Amino acid sequence: MVKALDGCRVVDLTRVLSGPWCTLMLSDLGAEVVKVEEPGRGDITRQYGPPFVGDESSYFMTYNRGKKSITLNLKEPRGKELLYGLVAKSDVLVHNYRRDWVYRAGLDYDSLVPLNPRLIYCWLSGYGEDGPYADRGALDQMIMSLSGSMSVTGEPEGPPIKSSISYSDFFTGYNAALGIVSALRVRDRTGAGQRVSVNLMDSAMASLGSLAGIYFATGEPPPRVAPDSHPSLGASGAYKTADGYISITAVTDREFPNLCKALGLEHLTEDPEFATNPDRASHRKRLRQALESVLATKTTSEWTRVFGSHGVLSEPINDIGQAFDHPQVVHSEMRQTMEHPSVGTVSVMRTPIRLSASPLEIQGPPPRLGEHTREVLESYLGVSGEEFDRLREEGVV
């Protein structure tokens, strides 16, 4: 069966999250991903933990399955020479290093494109390749702070809150993968490679979506409204029940009466403060008090059944274990298992893309550090066994 990126070789110089997430998707799409790591240390996330699965970091394993791992000391001239040789025989290079190191190491686009004019060169950065913050380090925490995302997350009287999910990293990884696939499509027509540039800050700003739209329309930054879901929506958010919380959305003028009927609060539909969604959004505090006074009388599961019979969109708020046990998630096979050579059976997440004629496939378990160094150097660069042993003795690999 043909894979979408079959025959595409990716040199992966990324680490931590955004870059590895990008190259994981490329691997599942069929690309051969060769992860280049520092000898003796590797991607810093190999040390992230607990938890560990055996002696392997669960964090590293999450984002690096299906890749080959080679070790090269890029501070050594021979190590850089080997990397250049690999770049010359590859389709894509992806990295997320800071600008000063990229130019110092000779890994900028202008240095590499003469080696391979067909190269797709993807740089994932914190703030972009130029501009006043181009040389600053960036992590999701900093990006969520600067982008305004934390300012709209949390309760009105509480502190700004960062989500436990590193959204800027994931969005940037997705954007990078889309950019790479687009550049490969252009290369099919022109024969030439190009540079793909994405960064955490731009990705976070773009993800503001309608919250940015509120600011553009009013000139005022949108407020925190949690546990409501959005400043523009009334009767939408997380609501307390007798034994926990339930998520409810009844935004439209047709949905809201169904919610009121299910709760026995039909009189609210006659209240002018709740006549339309803008009215309900403007009086959200009073509306929440009215709804939760009744929601507190039954459990979440009881209300889920009641709302289902009244056509009200609602769901329990699961923890992550409950989410993986949900029948739809089980049906979708989002949790996959595979055999790891040193720790046995491990669970990993499936990429949520389905192609009917070229299905995505997990190509293998997360690699051990340097597991494929000899194979890659011998197969692609003609390094002999004797030379490889010498490179190892000299600390090049």
Helices and strands as residue ranges (DSSP letters): E 9-13, H 18-28, E 32-37, G 44-47, E 52-53, E 56-57, H 58-63, E 68-71, H 77-88, E 92-95, H 99-104, H 109-112, G 113-115, E 120-125, H 140-146, G 150-152, H 167-190, E 194-199, H 200-207, H 210-218, E 236-240, E 245-249, H 255-263, G 266-270, G 272-274, H 277-282, H 284-295, H 300-309, E 313-316, H 320-325, H 327-332, E 335-340, E 344-349, H 373-381, H 385-393
